[in-house]
């Protein structure tokens, strides 16, 4: 039974807005230590108490998943600050660095002079639907 400190392996399919966004199908099961914060907290909370062989469909609210959308995580930068700015279009993912950390951002607006970047996680503000099957619990 899954409890604090359990080593867990599970298969999963993640759907967002009815679309498969990630799955372990065709790959090894996902492994984590329960309670160590290695997976999103809303999913971890729902897996507590499950046993090997059990399956469950779990709905995780945005706040317990990748968080709500933070409007302050959107930044407008001068186009000249971005390499290949003329080739960038809305929806592209670009890399950025600040204080020695690397980040990814989604381009949300493009003009000749400025580019708006959204540093929120792509699944922020989204309800997550996980179909999970516990493979192993140690």
N, CA, C and O of each residue as an XYZ file, in Angstrom:
552
protein
N       0.844     -1.183      0.000
C       0.000      0.000      0.000
C       0.892      1.250      0.000
O       1.883      1.315      0.729
N       0.532      2.228     -0.816
C       1.340      3.445     -0.936
C       1.186      4.305      0.313
O       0.084      4.677      0.717
N       2.353      4.607      0.911
C       2.388      5.484      2.081
C       3.693      6.271      2.029
O       4.521      6.048      1.146
N       3.875      7.184      2.966
C       5.085      8.007      3.035
C       6.329      7.127      2.914
O       6.474      6.156      3.656
N       7.226      7.461      1.984
C       8.475      6.737      1.810
C       8.396      5.549      0.872
O       9.431      4.973      0.536
N       7.196      5.159      0.432
C       7.067      4.034     -0.504
C       7.738      4.373     -1.830
O       7.652      5.500     -2.318
N       8.416      3.362     -2.409
C       8.943      3.493     -3.764
C       7.862      2.938     -4.680
O       7.473      1.776     -4.564
N       7.383      3.773     -5.588
C       6.216      3.437     -6.399
C       6.571      3.488     -7.884
O       7.297      4.373     -8.336
N       6.038      2.513     -8.634
C       6.106      2.536    -10.094
C       4.673      2.516    -10.589
O       3.866      1.699    -10.144
N       4.354      3.422    -11.517
C       2.997      3.419    -12.066
C       2.985      3.846    -13.528
O       3.816      4.630    -13.986
N       2.003      3.295    -14.240
C       1.743      3.705    -15.615
C       0.676      4.786    -15.575
O      -0.163      4.801    -14.675
N       0.707      5.683    -16.539
C      -0.263      6.777    -16.536
C      -0.504      7.305    -17.942
O       0.320      7.141    -18.842
N      -1.637      7.930    -18.102
C      -1.936      8.756    -19.268
C      -2.514     10.053    -18.719
O      -3.441     10.037    -17.910
N      -1.965     11.165    -19.160
C      -2.430     12.487    -18.750
C      -3.210     13.111    -19.894
O      -2.716     13.215    -21.016
N      -4.441     13.526    -19.594
C      -5.257     14.246    -20.573
C      -5.563     15.640    -20.039
O      -5.810     15.833    -18.849
N      -5.538     16.597    -20.947
C      -5.913     17.974    -20.641
C      -6.885     18.408    -21.733
O      -6.570     18.334    -22.920
N      -8.052     18.857    -21.328
C      -9.094     19.257    -22.281
C      -9.396     18.133    -23.274
O      -9.640     18.385    -24.453
N      -9.378     16.878    -22.780
C      -9.709     15.723    -23.605
C      -8.595     15.244    -24.516
O      -8.771     14.258    -25.232
N      -7.459     15.913    -24.507
C      -6.336     15.577    -25.383
C      -5.213     14.936    -24.568
O      -4.842     15.443    -23.509
N      -4.668     13.806    -25.069
C      -3.543     13.160    -24.387
C      -2.336     14.083    -24.487
O      -1.913     14.455    -25.582
N      -1.784     14.451    -23.324
C      -0.620     15.344    -23.274
C       0.651     14.619    -22.887
O       1.750     15.085    -23.189
N       0.513     13.462    -22.209
C       1.682     12.683    -21.801
C       1.209     11.289    -21.439
O       0.071     11.102    -21.007
N       2.083     10.315    -21.615
C       1.750      8.942    -21.253
C       3.028      8.146    -21.046
O       4.076      8.468    -21.606
N       2.926      7.106    -20.237
C       4.057      6.192    -20.071
C       3.924      5.014    -21.032
O       4.796      4.146    -21.072
N       2.842      4.978    -21.805
C       2.621      3.875    -22.746
C       3.816      3.753    -23.683
O       4.262      4.736    -24.275
N       4.331      2.524    -23.808
C       5.490      2.292    -24.654
C       6.808      2.624    -23.977
O       7.869      2.509    -24.591
N       6.750      3.034    -22.718
C       7.957      3.361    -21.942
C       7.880      2.650    -20.605
O       6.877      2.014    -20.280
N       8.938      2.763    -19.845
C       8.948      2.193    -18.494
C       7.984      2.987    -17.616
O       7.763      4.174    -17.859
N       7.407      2.347    -16.600
C       6.532      3.076    -15.673
C       7.299      4.211    -14.995
O       8.520      4.155    -14.855
N       6.568      5.229    -14.583
C       7.155      6.336    -13.837
C       7.466      5.854    -12.426
O       6.649      5.168    -11.811
N       8.634      6.205    -11.912
C       9.038      5.815    -10.557
C       9.194      7.068     -9.700
O       9.690      8.095    -10.163
N       8.761      6.966     -8.440
C       8.937      8.079     -7.510
C       8.912      7.553     -6.082
O       8.507      6.417     -5.835
N       9.350      8.392     -5.143
C       9.267      8.086     -3.713
C       8.104      8.901     -3.161
O       8.106     10.129     -3.245
N       7.120      8.220     -2.601
C       5.908      8.888     -2.129
C       6.223      9.837     -0.967
O       6.867      9.457      0.011
N       5.759     11.062     -1.101
C       5.970     12.068     -0.066
C       7.199     12.920     -0.274
O       7.422     13.869      0.478
N       8.016     12.602     -1.289
C       9.253     13.350     -1.516
C       9.063     14.550     -2.443
O      10.008     15.295     -2.702
N       7.838     14.737     -2.941
C       7.581     15.882     -3.803
C       8.082     15.718     -5.223
O       8.302     16.713     -5.915
N       8.270     14.479     -5.677
C       8.782     14.229     -7.026
C       7.709     14.330     -8.103
O       8.030     14.514     -9.277
N       6.434     14.212     -7.717
C       5.338     14.350     -8.673
C       4.402     15.443     -8.161
O       4.512     15.860     -7.008
N       3.495     15.902     -8.996
C       2.611     16.987     -8.567
C       1.784     16.551     -7.366
O       1.340     15.406     -7.273
N       1.591     17.494     -6.449
C       1.004     17.149     -5.155
C      -0.417     16.625     -5.253
O      -0.798     15.754     -4.471
N      -1.208     17.122     -6.182
C      -2.585     16.640     -6.311
C      -2.656     15.182     -6.722
O      -3.539     14.453     -6.271
N      -1.735     14.748     -7.573
C      -1.685     13.340     -7.980
C      -1.146     12.493     -6.838
O      -1.696     11.432     -6.540
N      -0.086     12.946     -6.204
C       0.511     12.194     -5.100
C      -0.516     11.940     -3.992
O      -0.585     10.838     -3.448
N      -1.302     12.949     -3.664
C      -2.316     12.821     -2.621
C      -3.334     11.730     -2.981
O      -3.758     10.967     -2.112
N      -3.724     11.657     -4.249
C      -4.725     10.681     -4.689
C      -4.177      9.255     -4.771
O      -4.945      8.295     -4.701
N      -2.867      9.107     -4.919
C      -2.272      7.768     -5.004
C      -2.077      7.133     -3.627
O      -1.940      5.914     -3.520
N      -2.065      7.943     -2.586
C      -1.890      7.443     -1.213
C      -2.908      6.341     -0.924
O      -4.104      6.516     -1.159
N      -2.432      5.215     -0.418
C      -3.306      4.111     -0.026
C      -3.572      3.094     -1.126
O      -4.133      2.031     -0.858
N      -3.179      3.400     -2.359
C      -3.406      2.439     -3.447
C      -2.415      1.284     -3.352
O      -1.363      1.400     -2.722
N      -2.769      0.166     -3.988
C      -1.933     -1.042     -3.978
C      -1.554     -1.413     -5.403
O      -2.203     -0.990     -6.359
N      -0.492     -2.212     -5.538
C      -0.068     -2.703     -6.852
C      -1.235     -3.400     -7.530
O      -1.957     -4.179     -6.907
N      -1.412     -3.112     -8.815
C      -2.489     -3.704     -9.593
C      -3.743     -2.847     -9.653
O      -4.598     -3.065    -10.511
N      -3.867     -1.874     -8.755
C      -5.058     -1.018     -8.747
C      -4.944      0.087     -9.798
O      -3.855      0.568    -10.110
N      -6.094      0.466    -10.326
C      -6.186      1.558    -11.303
C      -7.147      2.609    -10.779
O      -8.016      2.325     -9.954
N      -6.976      3.819    -11.270
C      -7.825      4.914    -10.811
C      -7.740      6.055    -11.822
O      -6.697      6.281    -12.435
N      -8.839      6.761    -11.984
C      -8.837      7.993    -12.765
C      -8.862      9.138    -11.758
O      -9.740      9.207    -10.898
N      -7.897     10.025    -11.878
C      -7.703     11.107    -10.911
C      -7.839     12.454    -11.620
O      -7.184     12.698    -12.633
N      -8.685     13.317    -11.085
C      -8.795     14.688    -11.581
C      -8.050     15.595    -10.609
O      -8.316     15.591     -9.407
N      -7.116     16.370    -11.148
C      -6.310     17.275    -10.328
C      -6.617     18.713    -10.751
O      -6.427     19.082    -11.910
N      -7.090     19.513     -9.806
C      -7.369     20.927    -10.070
C      -6.060     21.667    -10.341
O      -4.995     21.248     -9.887
N      -6.151     22.755    -11.074
C      -4.964     23.531    -11.437
C      -4.103     23.887    -10.229
O      -2.877     23.788    -10.288
N      -4.737     24.299     -9.138
C      -3.994     24.717     -7.942
C      -3.163     23.585     -7.355
O      -2.137     23.839     -6.723
N      -3.588     22.335     -7.552
C      -2.868     21.171     -7.022
C      -1.993     20.529     -8.095
O      -1.307     19.539     -7.839
N      -2.024     21.101     -9.299
C      -1.238     20.573    -10.407
C      -0.046     21.472    -10.674
O       0.924     21.488     -9.916
N      -0.133     22.224    -11.771
C       0.956     23.123    -12.137
C       0.672     24.564    -11.733
O       1.359     25.489    -12.166
N      -0.342     24.741    -10.903
C      -0.660     26.064    -10.380
C      -1.583     26.852    -11.291
O      -1.836     26.479    -12.436
N      -2.076     27.950    -10.745
C      -2.911     28.861    -11.526
C      -2.006     29.713    -12.409
O      -0.806     29.823    -12.157
N      -2.578     30.303    -13.429
C      -1.823     31.206    -14.293
C      -1.470     32.455    -13.490
O      -2.334     33.062    -12.857
N      -0.203     32.828    -13.524
C       0.285     34.018    -12.829
C       0.486     35.125    -13.866
O       1.410     35.042    -14.675
N      -0.363     36.162    -13.856
C      -0.222     37.231    -14.851
C       1.135     37.934    -14.782
O       1.593     38.495    -15.778
N       1.771     37.908    -13.624
C       3.080     38.553    -13.476
C       4.202     37.750    -14.126
O       5.334     38.225    -14.211
N       3.897     36.535    -14.585
C       4.904     35.702    -15.244
C       4.975     35.993    -16.740
O       5.699     35.321    -17.475
N       4.224     36.993    -17.187
C       4.294     37.416    -18.587
C       5.170     38.658    -18.659
O       4.974     39.611    -17.904
N       6.128     38.641    -19.565
C       7.066     39.758    -19.699
C       7.159     40.175    -21.164
O       7.149     39.337    -22.066
N       7.247     41.471    -21.378
C       7.467     41.999    -22.722
C       8.922     42.435    -22.810
O       9.420     43.170    -21.957
N       9.596     41.964    -23.862
C      11.019     42.277    -24.031
C      11.233     42.895    -25.414
O      10.464     42.634    -26.340
N      12.275     43.713    -25.551
C      12.582     44.266    -26.873
C      12.939     43.133    -27.840
O      13.628     42.185    -27.461
N      12.480     43.229    -29.059
C      12.749     42.179    -30.049
C      14.247     41.949    -30.222
O      14.681     40.814    -30.423
N      15.039     43.020    -30.146
C      16.486     42.852    -30.352
C      17.151     42.040    -29.241
O      18.289     41.599    -29.397
N      16.454     41.839    -28.124
C      17.013     41.048    -27.019
C      16.910     39.544    -27.284
O      17.462     38.740    -26.534
N      16.202     39.170    -28.352
C      15.987     37.751    -28.636
C      16.665     37.383    -29.946
O      16.449     38.021    -30.977
N      17.493     36.337    -29.889
C      18.157     35.829    -31.079
C      17.107     35.369    -32.083
O      16.116     34.743    -31.707
N      17.320     35.672    -33.341
C      16.408     35.267    -34.430
C      14.988     35.786    -34.221
O      14.031     35.095    -34.571
N      14.829     36.970    -33.666
C      13.502     37.525    -33.362
C      12.599     37.572    -34.591
O      11.387     37.399    -34.469
N      13.168     37.803    -35.768
C      12.350     37.902    -36.985
C      11.722     36.568    -37.372
O      10.735     36.538    -38.107
N      12.283     35.474    -36.888
C      11.761     34.142    -37.222
C      10.760     33.636    -36.183
O      10.089     32.629    -36.411
N      10.657     34.318    -35.055
C       9.804     33.852    -33.952
C       8.343     34.159    -34.240
O       7.998     35.222    -34.755
N       7.480     33.181    -33.885
C       6.039     33.380    -34.052
C       5.309     32.982    -32.778
O       5.866     32.295    -31.921
N       4.065     33.417    -32.659
C       3.241     33.092    -31.494
C       3.157     31.573    -31.350
O       2.918     30.857    -32.323
N       3.355     31.095    -30.124
C       3.311     29.663    -29.836
C       4.682     29.020    -29.743
O       4.812     27.921    -29.203
N       5.711     29.687    -30.261
C       7.069     29.147    -30.156
C       7.510     29.114    -28.695
O       7.070     29.926    -27.881
N       8.376     28.174    -28.383
C       8.976     28.089    -27.051
C      10.418     28.562    -27.182
O      11.170     28.068    -28.022
N      10.793     29.521    -26.348
C      12.149     30.063    -26.386
C      12.802     29.901    -25.019
O      12.122     29.825    -23.995
N      14.114     29.849    -25.020
C      14.865     29.745    -23.778
C      15.292     31.121    -23.305
O      15.525     32.024    -24.108
N      15.392     31.270    -21.994
C      15.847     32.534    -21.405
C      16.686     32.204    -20.182
O      16.550     31.134    -19.588
N      17.564     33.145    -19.812
C      18.384     32.958    -18.616
C      18.296     34.197    -17.744
O      18.233     35.327    -18.228
N      18.294     33.946    -16.427
C      18.276     35.041    -15.463
C      18.887     34.542    -14.169
O      18.477     33.507    -13.643
N      19.850     35.259    -13.660
C      20.467     34.898    -12.389
C      21.081     33.505    -12.386
O      21.086     32.830    -11.357
N      21.597     33.072    -13.534
C      22.224     31.758    -13.616
C      21.242     30.610    -13.793
O      21.660     29.453    -13.847
N      19.948     30.900    -13.886
C      18.927     29.871    -14.087
C      18.415     29.933    -15.522
O      18.337     31.008    -16.115
N      18.069     28.778    -16.073
C      17.482     28.710    -17.407
C      15.981     28.518    -17.289
O      15.504     27.803    -16.408
N      15.248     29.153    -18.172
C      13.792     29.075    -18.188
C      13.324     28.883    -19.619
O      14.034     29.208    -20.570
N      12.118     28.348    -19.755
C      11.477     28.310    -21.059
C      10.244     29.191    -20.990
O       9.584     29.279    -19.955
N       9.941     29.838    -22.096
C       8.765     30.699    -22.165
C       8.065     30.477    -23.498
O       8.694     30.128    -24.497
N       6.760     30.684    -23.494
C       5.970     30.589    -24.715
C       5.754     32.003    -25.244
O       5.395     32.910    -24.493
N       5.974     32.176    -26.531
C       5.760     33.470    -27.171
C       4.255     33.677    -27.330
O       3.575     32.857    -27.946
N       3.730     34.786    -26.767
C       2.287     35.039    -26.833
C       1.921     36.215    -27.738
O       0.782     36.297    -28.199
N       2.854     37.122    -28.002
C       2.620     38.245    -28.920
C       3.937     38.601    -29.588
O       5.004     38.515    -28.982
N       3.841     39.005    -30.857
C       5.036     39.405    -31.597
C       4.731     40.680    -32.380
O       3.719     40.770    -33.075
N       5.618     41.658    -32.256
C       5.560     42.854    -33.111
C       6.989     43.123    -33.580
O       7.922     42.433    -33.171
N       7.153     44.118    -34.429
C       8.498     44.433    -34.925
C       9.437     44.852    -33.805
O      10.645     44.626    -33.883
N       8.878     45.469    -32.753
C       9.712     46.025    -31.691
C       9.732     45.215    -30.404
O      10.714     45.254    -29.662
N       8.646     44.471    -30.128
C       8.547     43.767    -28.845
C       8.020     42.347    -29.016
O       7.311     42.025    -29.970
N       8.397     41.517    -28.056
C       7.905     40.140    -28.000
C       7.432     39.882    -26.578
O       8.150     40.150    -25.615
N       6.202     39.352    -26.452
C       5.673     39.018    -25.128
C       5.920     37.539    -24.863
O       5.606     36.680    -25.687
N       6.490     37.263    -23.692
C       6.821     35.901    -23.280
C       6.015     35.523    -22.049
O       5.840     36.332    -21.138
N       5.528     34.295    -22.025
C       4.769     33.770    -20.887
C       5.617     32.692    -20.222
O       5.871     31.643    -20.815
N       6.053     32.950    -18.996
C       6.908     32.020    -18.260
C       6.113     31.040    -17.397
O       6.710     30.236    -16.681
N       4.775     31.089    -17.448
C       3.963     30.101    -16.734
C       4.218     28.717    -17.329
O       4.543     28.595    -18.510
N       4.071     27.676    -16.509
C       4.137     26.315    -17.034
C       3.037     26.176    -18.086
O       1.948     26.719    -17.898
N       3.290     25.465    -19.189
C       2.258     25.321    -20.231
C       0.937     24.743    -19.719
O      -0.107     24.971    -20.329
N       0.964     24.002    -18.616
C      -0.265     23.420    -18.077
C      -0.808     24.198    -16.874
O      -1.735     23.739    -16.206
N      -0.235     25.369    -16.600
C      -0.762     26.210    -15.512
C      -2.198     26.599    -15.842
O      -2.526     26.904    -16.989
N      -3.044     26.584    -14.824
C      -4.437     26.961    -15.004
C      -5.309     25.864    -15.587
O      -6.499     26.079    -15.820
N      -4.737     24.693    -15.825
C      -5.472     23.592    -16.455
C      -5.821     22.506    -15.449
O      -5.033     22.187    -14.559
N      -7.023     21.940    -15.608
C      -7.407     20.750    -14.847
C      -6.755     19.554    -15.536
O      -6.786     19.441    -16.761
N      -6.169     18.668    -14.744
C      -5.441     17.511    -15.267
C      -6.220     16.241    -14.980
O      -6.727     16.060    -13.873
N      -6.320     15.363    -15.963
C      -7.006     14.087    -15.791
C      -5.984     12.976    -16.003
O      -5.491     12.776    -17.114
N      -5.669     12.251    -14.922
C      -4.710     11.152    -14.978
C      -5.443      9.825    -14.908
O      -6.305      9.633    -14.050
N      -5.106      8.910    -15.805
C      -5.562      7.524    -15.727
C      -4.325      6.745    -15.289
O      -3.374      6.611    -16.059
N      -4.329      6.230    -14.061
C      -3.130      5.594    -13.505
C      -3.369      4.126    -13.167
O      -4.478      3.717    -12.823
N      -2.294      3.349    -13.275
C      -2.304      1.961    -12.814
C      -1.019      1.749    -12.031
O       0.080      1.955    -12.547
N      -1.172      1.335    -10.775
C      -0.009      1.098     -9.921
C       0.624     -0.229    -10.331
O      -0.042     -1.265    -10.348
N       1.907     -0.190    -10.659
C       2.630     -1.380    -11.111
C       3.335     -2.058     -9.946
O       3.311     -3.283     -9.828
N       3.965     -1.259     -9.080
C       4.765     -1.831     -7.991
C       4.834     -0.851     -6.825
O       4.925      0.360     -7.024
N       4.789     -1.388     -5.604
C       4.942     -0.579     -4.391
C       5.926     -1.299     -3.478
O       5.719     -2.467     -3.149
N       6.992     -0.620     -3.064
C       7.980     -1.200     -2.136
C       8.137     -0.304     -0.927
O       8.920     -0.611     -0.028
